[in-house]
Amino acid sequence: MKELSTKEVQELLKNDEPNIIDVREDDEVAAGMIPDAKHIPLGSIESRMDELDKSKEYIMVCRSGGRSGRAAQILENQGFKVINMTGGMMAWEGEVK
């Protein structure tokens, strides 16, 4: 599984519009998430895969990097291109909404 640090994702956001999926729970996301990230809680990943496009690459985000890693494995096993953001939102120093 590919991984990027929070700093690498912040750099990507300066020049690009990456597809970011936040797999945290509703109450965690309410405290703030990366702008333009799509919220799909980890428990809903399998049932909501049809909302994703296998031709695109997705950066998975959670609180610390564990749940996003699990979500990335699930999607990768289904043929999706995914990257896990290591450190999660605990290490995020960029903008939140």
Secondary structure, 3 states (H helix, E strand, C coil): CEEECHHHHHHHHHHCCCEEEECCCHHHHHCCCCCCCEECCHHHCHHHHHHCCCCCEEEEECCCCHHHHHHHHHHHHCCCEEEEECCHHHHCCCCCC
